[in-house]
Amino acid sequence: MAGLITKPLIVFSLMKFRLLSYILLFSLLANAQSPDREYFRSPVDIPILLSGNFGELRSNHFHSGIDIKTQGKTGLPVYAAAEGDISRLRVSPYGFGLAIYIDHPNGQSTVYGHLLSFREDIEKYIKEKQYAKESFSVDLQIPEGTFPVKKGELIALSGNSGSSGGPHLHFEIRDTHKQEPLNPLQFGFPVKDDMKPKILSAFIAPLGNDSHVNGQRKGKLIETVFYNGAYHLKGNPVIPVYGQVGFGIQALDYLDGSWNKCGVFEIKLKIDDQLVYTFLMDRLNFSETRYLNSHIDYSEYRKNYRRVHKSWVDPGNKLSNYHQLVNRGIVDLSDGKQHQIRYEIQDVYGNTSVLSFRVQSKLMQLSEPTLAGKLIRYNQEERIETDQLNADFPSGTFYSDFHLDYDAKPANNLYYSPLFKLHDDRTPVHQSYQLKLKADLVPDSLEDKALIAAISDKSGKKWSLGGKYENGWVTASVRQLGTFAISVDTIAPTIRPLSIAAHSRLTEKNRIRFKIRDEFSGIADYRGEIDGQWVLFEYDAKNALITYHIDSKRLQLNKKHQLKLEVTDNKGNVATYEANFFR
């Protein structure tokens, strides 16, 4: 009997040991993945009020950090959020402008963008590199140990540099190894938020050949109203639908103390209490951020400037933020029954809003859909070729299959080719493709000035997509559909002095400023020299402003100087300004 009892006890002990081991392992994994809410301090000393949050829907990308308001002004102290080493310093007229990257011992990095200036020793280091490279724009990888920082140490002053739309600090936390941004609001920063997300509208789209919504083969947007603690469709209609459909939602979030529109953290869609879709904005992958154009209903955005979160996933959408997907979120409603639709929208602090409504599966007799144009497969190479236009689409250029329309209108006196309509600008393009237009109408003298222009179907306004003339064609790498034509740029940029009168007299004591603009192909480069030596003109692209701060360490004072400024556009047109001044 003793032998019969011992074996089950051993087995039970092994099972218990394994169970405890699994529990311990999962606990360790959970703790390893959970953000440490005590590790980082605030990068500013003022209350954290946000003008933008993590994952917010932006143009062609998800926002990769939080935007901290700086009381409407620049020059506030910015501090290291934790101890570490400055690993990268970047200066650019675009993007983050002046930015600092710090690597921390915990395997995470912090980023501080749109700065006004760096700490004095950092500023000196960067300026030496700028003069060595003769370039305002620099992207410097910093050797470990060059600039160690302690938690709470001053590193910079807040600003409005780069592509910033107003004074604020852009702040990020990243996984250092993967360089993937993490949601900073999960790390315990003192941000007050008792406000629930706001649901503005619901969206229903037919996705199959025999599908329809509200008796039509196009998507329907329905506004919402709020009562009894939840959101409902305005008028409380039961929407007739049939076939494969997709649902979407337009939602925003607000935080206490700020009326800036922010993005939501989590979206759940349930059909008759079954969870079919979850979207979670806890982290991002930079290589995936342009999938935003597939995540939203891009056509609705282009037509009405509304960003609707689709709750179905296109086959070419590789975004990693979707979870618990059933059939990619596509719902088959061909059963003739009524169904309950429920959205649960949550912010990072757990504030939750709910939208519930009903749809009725109902078959209606509609005319057959018209499918004109060439079928484009999203997952294979495709080519449009005529005697005047070639377009080569790599696999993955688009997010799903569609029929591409093509048309051409005769050339007019504004362009050097016919106007080629390649589908429309309401279809998103993920990666660049090569577009070639026949250049029969371009004179020999203008070949080096030729480029491809995109033309708005609404306003007729044109803008440059760049390009190069070669062997009778103008070729450009483009990332959109729409209307295109060949144009030329023969006009040099403009230079307007703000600090020099009559090419001779300084009107500002410690700086020299110019407005520089180019109206078509865009500014490619600029070079400022004093007495034949390159000097650092800082470029604020959004304000078309360049500024030289007179540097007594590099410029001999109390004498006459010769200044020369050259500005070159992307087609090689050059503008020059020269002056003699005493300083």
Secondary structure, DSSP 8 states (H G I E B T S, - for coil): -HHHHHHHHHHHHHHHHHHHHHHHHHHHHHHHHS--TTT---SSSS---EEE-TT-EETTEE--SEEEE-TT-S--EEE-SSSEEEEEEEE-SSTTSEEEEEE-TTSEEEEEEEEEEE-HHHHHHHHHHHHHHT-S-EEEE--TTSSEE-TT-EEEEEB--TT-SSSEEEEEEEETTTTEEE-GGGS----------EEEEEEEEE-STT-EETTBSS-EEEEEEEETTEEEETT--EEEEEEEEEEEEEEEB--TT----B--SEEEEEETTEEEEEEE-SB--GGGGGGHHHHB-HHHHHHH----EESS--TT---TTEES-SGGG-EEE-SS-EEEEEEEEE-TT--EEEEEEEEEE-----------SEEE-TTS-EEEE-SSEEEEE-TTSSSS-EEE-EEEE---TT-SS-EEEES-TTS---S-EEEEEE-TTS-GGGGGGEEEEEE-TTT--EEE---EEETTEEEEEE---EEEEEEE-----EEEESSEETTTEESSSSEEEEEEE-SSS-EEEEEEEETTEE--EEEEGGGTEEEEE--TTTS--SSEEEEEEEEEETTS-EEEEEEEEE-
